[in-house]
Amino acid sequence: MLVTGVSGFVGPHVARVCTEAGARVHGLGPESAAPDVAGLAVWHQANVLDDASLVDAMRAAAPDAVVHLAGQSSAAVSFEQPELTFRLNALGTWNVLEAVRHAAPRARVLVIGTSESYGPQPEGSRVAEDAPFQPVSPYGLSKAAADALADAHTRHYGLDVIRTRSFAHTGPGQTPRFVIPSFAEQIARIEAGTAEPVLRVGNLQVTRDMLDVRDVALAYLALIERGIAGRAYNVCRGEGVRLADLVAEMAAAARKPVRIEVDPARQRPADVPYLVGDPSRLAADTGWRPARALADTVADVLAEWRAAVR
């Protein structure tokens, strides 16, 4: 198995669960030396924007499965760097698929997409995979393009490609440019006395469907093993949580009093007020269901940042 972006947030969790399932995990990335990722057996230096190096790496790895995680994964950053986001996510996906087509055409490929491609949905709904894409960020648009390219490689070239529309996920190892670890780091610094008792937040008037990254990694393994070629799958819980409620719970768990203040610099130019998914297809085809409660995940992230700040 070959995992692109193995040194990112989700990659180490995927490497772990796949290794535990008996796979020999190869990693791919631009770094000259292999990253410190448990379960990583072989490292291939290649850049998703360099098609020649990708073909060489794919031929050397000779994978029976590819999990394509590499890319720019922040909607907020995509407003600052839209061109780079599109190149990494759309062109990078094209290059990976072409490398598979030429060097490992029998491999199953899992192309990781995002629920952000769906865009805003009606309050109280659960979006299914047949919904049209209406992205409001360069990130969502770039992933919608990657989804279309993956679908085309199945239809035109017969590749065994599965696409995900992965909803929000958090957990250990996520950087504080994302919402839950950002709040956790701030709370940890407040508790340590190195920051004023103010929790700075962006737009809290949104509802998200949020998973633990460890459950997401198991969903990806289930799709590699039991997913149906050519299909797209929502990877989600099927339940929404208001970000304002989540922040209030985290503030209440702080060991020192904190007040919550909206920071305009943390708000996006455009946002999706409500986004909850329907996981029925994933459950029916693979049997996967989330195992971890969101409250436990948030507690794990807060514990991680308390330890880091100490």
C-alpha positions as CSV (number, residue, x, y, z in Angstrom):
1,M,0.0,0.0,0.0
2,L,1.2,3.5,-0.9
3,V,0.1,6.6,1.1
4,T,0.7,10.1,-0.3
5,G,0.8,12.8,2.3
6,V,1.6,10.2,5.0
7,S,3.4,12.8,7.2
8,G,0.3,15.0,7.5
9,F,-2.5,14.9,10.0
10,V,-4.4,11.9,8.8
11,G,-1.5,10.0,7.2
12,P,0.0,8.6,10.4
13,H,-3.3,7.2,11.5
14,V,-3.9,5.6,8.1
15,A,-0.4,4.1,8.2
16,R,-1.1,2.7,11.7
17,V,-4.4,1.0,11.0
18,C,-3.2,-0.4,7.6
19,T,-0.1,-1.8,9.2
20,E,-2.2,-3.4,12.0
21,A,-4.3,-4.9,9.2
22,G,-1.2,-6.6,7.7
23,A,-0.3,-4.1,5.0
24,R,3.2,-3.1,4.2
25,V,2.9,0.7,4.0
26,H,5.0,2.8,1.6
27,G,5.0,6.6,2.0
28,L,5.4,9.2,-0.7
29,G,6.3,12.9,-0.3
30,P,8.8,15.6,-1.3
31,E,11.0,15.2,1.8
32,S,14.4,13.6,1.2
33,A,14.3,11.6,4.4
34,A,11.5,9.5,5.6
35,P,9.3,11.2,8.2
36,D,8.9,9.7,11.7
37,V,5.7,7.8,11.1
38,A,5.0,4.5,12.9
39,G,4.3,1.7,10.6
40,L,6.0,3.3,7.6
41,A,8.1,0.6,5.9
42,V,9.4,2.2,2.8
43,W,9.9,5.9,1.7
44,H,9.7,7.3,-1.8
45,Q,10.7,10.9,-2.5
46,A,8.4,12.4,-5.0
47,N,6.3,15.6,-5.5
48,V,2.7,15.4,-6.6
49,L,3.5,18.3,-9.0
50,D,6.3,16.4,-10.6
51,D,4.8,13.8,-12.8
52,A,8.1,12.1,-13.7
53,S,9.1,11.5,-10.1
54,L,5.6,10.2,-9.3
55,V,5.7,7.6,-12.1
56,D,9.2,6.5,-10.9
57,A,8.0,6.2,-7.3
58,M,4.8,4.4,-8.3
59,R,6.8,1.9,-10.4
60,A,9.2,1.3,-7.5
61,A,6.4,0.8,-4.9
62,A,4.3,-1.4,-7.2
63,P,1.3,-0.9,-4.8
64,D,-1.9,-2.9,-4.8
65,A,-3.6,0.1,-3.2
66,V,-3.0,3.9,-3.0
67,V,-4.5,6.3,-0.5
68,H,-4.1,9.8,-1.9
69,L,-4.0,12.2,1.1
70,A,-1.4,14.8,-0.2
71,G,-2.7,18.3,-0.8
72,Q,-3.6,21.6,0.8
73,S,-6.3,20.8,3.4
74,S,-7.3,24.2,4.8
75,A,-10.3,26.1,3.5
76,A,-9.0,29.2,5.3
77,V,-5.6,29.0,3.7
78,S,-7.2,28.5,0.3
79,F,-8.5,32.0,0.3
80,E,-4.9,33.3,0.9
81,Q,-3.3,30.8,-1.6
82,P,-6.0,29.8,-4.2
83,E,-3.6,29.0,-7.1
84,L,-1.3,26.8,-5.0
85,T,-4.4,25.1,-3.5
86,F,-5.8,24.3,-6.9
87,R,-2.4,23.1,-8.2
88,L,-1.8,20.8,-5.2
89,N,-5.3,19.4,-5.0
90,A,-6.5,19.2,-8.6
91,L,-3.3,18.9,-10.6
92,G,-1.7,16.9,-7.9
93,T,-4.6,14.4,-8.0
94,W,-4.4,14.2,-11.8
95,N,-0.7,13.5,-11.6
96,V,-1.2,10.7,-9.0
97,L,-3.9,9.1,-11.1
98,E,-1.8,9.3,-14.2
99,A,1.1,7.7,-12.4
100,V,-1.2,4.9,-11.3
101,R,-2.5,4.5,-14.8
102,H,1.0,4.1,-16.3
103,A,2.8,2.3,-13.5
104,A,0.3,0.5,-11.3
105,P,-3.0,0.2,-13.3
106,R,-4.3,-2.7,-11.2
107,A,-4.1,-0.8,-7.9
108,R,-7.1,0.4,-6.0
109,V,-7.0,4.2,-5.5
110,L,-8.7,6.0,-2.7
111,V,-8.9,9.7,-3.6
112,I,-9.7,11.8,-0.5
113,G,-12.2,14.6,-1.1
114,T,-14.1,16.9,1.2
115,S,-17.7,17.8,2.2
116,E,-16.7,21.4,1.6
117,S,-17.4,20.7,-2.1
118,Y,-21.1,20.3,-1.4
119,G,-21.4,23.9,-0.1
120,P,-24.3,25.2,2.0
121,Q,-27.1,22.8,2.7
122,P,-30.7,23.3,4.1
123,E,-30.9,23.4,7.9
124,G,-31.8,20.0,9.3
125,S,-30.8,18.0,6.2
126,R,-28.3,15.3,5.6
127,V,-26.6,15.6,2.3
128,A,-26.1,12.4,0.2
129,E,-23.5,11.6,-2.5
130,D,-25.9,12.5,-5.4
131,A,-26.1,16.2,-4.3
132,P,-24.6,18.7,-6.7
133,F,-21.4,20.5,-5.7
134,Q,-21.7,24.2,-4.8
135,P,-18.3,25.1,-3.2
136,V,-17.8,28.5,-1.6
137,S,-14.1,28.3,-1.1
138,P,-11.1,27.7,-3.4
139,Y,-10.4,24.6,-1.3
140,G,-13.9,23.1,-1.9
141,L,-13.6,24.0,-5.6
142,S,-10.2,22.3,-6.0
143,K,-11.5,19.2,-4.3
144,A,-14.6,19.1,-6.5
145,A,-12.2,19.2,-9.5
146,A,-10.2,16.4,-8.1
147,D,-13.4,14.4,-7.6
148,A,-14.3,14.9,-11.2
149,L,-10.8,13.8,-12.4
150,A,-11.0,10.7,-10.2
151,D,-14.4,9.8,-11.6
152,A,-13.1,10.3,-15.2
153,H,-10.2,7.9,-14.6
154,T,-12.7,5.2,-13.6
155,R,-15.0,5.8,-16.6
156,H,-12.5,6.5,-19.3
157,Y,-9.5,4.3,-18.2
158,G,-11.1,1.6,-16.1
159,L,-9.1,2.4,-13.0
160,D,-10.3,1.1,-9.7
161,V,-10.9,4.4,-8.0
162,I,-13.0,5.2,-5.0
163,R,-13.7,8.8,-3.9
164,T,-14.5,10.1,-0.4
165,R,-16.3,13.3,0.6
166,S,-14.8,13.4,4.1
167,F,-16.6,15.7,6.6
168,A,-14.8,17.5,9.4
169,H,-12.5,15.4,11.6
170,T,-10.2,16.2,14.4
171,G,-8.0,14.4,16.9
172,P,-4.4,13.9,18.1
173,G,-1.8,15.3,15.7
174,Q,-3.8,18.1,14.1
175,T,-2.2,21.5,13.8
176,P,-3.7,24.6,15.6
177,R,-4.6,26.2,12.2
178,F,-7.7,24.0,12.5
179,V,-10.6,24.9,14.9
180,I,-10.5,22.3,17.7
181,P,-6.7,22.2,18.3
182,S,-6.7,26.0,18.0
183,F,-9.1,26.3,20.9
184,A,-7.3,23.5,22.8
185,E,-3.9,25.3,22.5
186,Q,-5.3,28.6,23.6
187,I,-7.0,27.0,26.7
188,A,-3.7,25.1,27.5
189,R,-1.7,28.4,27.4
190,I,-4.3,30.2,29.5
191,E,-4.2,27.4,32.1
192,A,-0.3,27.6,32.1
193,G,-0.5,31.4,32.7
194,T,1.3,32.2,29.4
195,A,-1.7,33.8,27.7
196,E,-4.5,36.2,28.8
197,P,-7.8,34.4,29.7
198,V,-9.4,35.1,26.3
199,L,-10.4,32.4,23.9
200,R,-10.3,34.0,20.4
201,V,-12.6,32.4,17.9
202,G,-14.0,32.9,14.4
203,N,-17.5,32.3,13.2
204,L,-19.2,30.0,15.7
205,Q,-22.7,30.2,14.0
206,V,-22.0,27.0,12.0
207,T,-23.1,23.4,12.3
208,R,-20.7,20.7,11.4
209,D,-20.6,16.9,11.2
210,M,-17.4,16.0,13.0
211,L,-15.5,12.7,13.4
212,D,-12.5,11.4,15.2
213,V,-9.5,11.0,12.9
214,R,-9.0,7.5,14.2
215,D,-12.5,6.5,13.0
216,V,-11.8,8.2,9.7
217,A,-8.6,6.1,9.2
218,L,-10.6,3.0,9.8
219,A,-13.2,4.2,7.3
220,Y,-10.5,4.5,4.7
221,L,-9.2,1.0,5.4
222,A,-12.8,-0.3,5.1
223,L,-13.2,1.4,1.7
224,I,-9.9,0.0,0.5
225,E,-11.0,-3.5,1.5
226,R,-14.8,-3.4,0.8
227,G,-15.7,-0.2,-1.1
228,I,-17.2,-0.4,-4.6
229,A,-15.1,0.8,-7.5
230,G,-16.3,4.0,-9.1
231,R,-18.4,5.1,-6.1
232,A,-18.2,8.2,-4.0
233,Y,-18.7,7.9,-0.2
234,N,-19.5,10.4,2.5
235,V,-17.3,9.8,5.5
236,C,-19.3,11.3,8.3
237,R,-21.2,10.7,11.6
238,G,-24.6,11.8,10.3
239,E,-25.1,14.2,13.2
240,G,-24.4,17.9,13.5
241,V,-22.9,19.9,16.3
242,R,-23.0,23.6,16.6
243,L,-19.6,25.1,16.9
244,A,-20.8,27.6,19.5
245,D,-21.9,24.7,21.8
246,L,-18.6,22.9,21.3
247,V,-16.6,26.0,22.2
248,A,-18.8,26.6,25.3
249,E,-18.1,23.0,26.4
250,M,-14.4,23.4,25.9
251,A,-14.4,26.7,27.8
252,A,-16.3,25.1,30.7
253,A,-13.7,22.3,30.8
254,A,-10.8,24.8,31.2
255,R,-9.1,24.8,34.6
256,K,-9.2,28.6,34.7
257,P,-12.0,31.0,33.8
258,V,-11.9,32.1,30.1
259,R,-14.0,34.5,28.1
260,I,-14.8,34.0,24.5
261,E,-14.2,36.8,22.0
262,V,-14.8,36.8,18.2
263,D,-11.6,37.7,16.3
264,P,-12.4,39.1,12.8
265,A,-9.0,37.8,11.6
266,R,-10.2,34.2,12.2
267,Q,-13.3,34.5,10.0
268,R,-13.3,33.3,6.3
269,P,-14.5,35.5,3.4
270,A,-17.2,32.9,2.8
271,D,-18.4,30.0,5.0
272,V,-20.9,27.2,5.0
273,P,-23.5,27.7,7.8
274,Y,-24.8,24.1,7.9
275,L,-23.3,20.9,6.7
276,V,-24.2,17.4,7.9
277,G,-23.8,14.2,5.9
278,D,-25.6,11.0,5.2
279,P,-23.3,8.0,5.9
280,S,-25.8,5.3,4.8
281,R,-23.8,4.3,1.7
282,L,-20.6,3.8,3.6
283,A,-22.3,1.8,6.3
284,A,-24.2,-0.4,3.8
285,D,-21.2,-1.2,1.6
286,T,-18.5,-1.6,4.3
287,G,-20.2,-2.0,7.6
288,W,-18.2,0.9,9.0
289,R,-19.6,3.1,11.8
290,P,-17.9,5.6,14.0
291,A,-16.8,4.3,17.4
292,R,-15.6,7.4,19.3
293,A,-17.8,10.0,20.9
294,L,-16.9,13.6,19.9
295,A,-16.6,14.6,23.6
296,D,-13.9,12.0,24.1
297,T,-12.1,13.2,21.0
298,V,-12.1,16.8,22.2
299,A,-10.8,15.7,25.6
300,D,-7.9,13.9,23.9
301,V,-7.0,17.0,21.9
302,L,-7.1,19.1,25.0
303,A,-4.9,16.6,26.9
304,E,-2.5,16.6,24.0
305,W,-2.1,20.4,24.1
306,R,-1.9,20.6,27.8
307,A,1.1,18.1,27.6
308,A,2.7,20.1,24.8
309,V,2.4,23.4,26.6
310,R,3.9,21.9,29.8
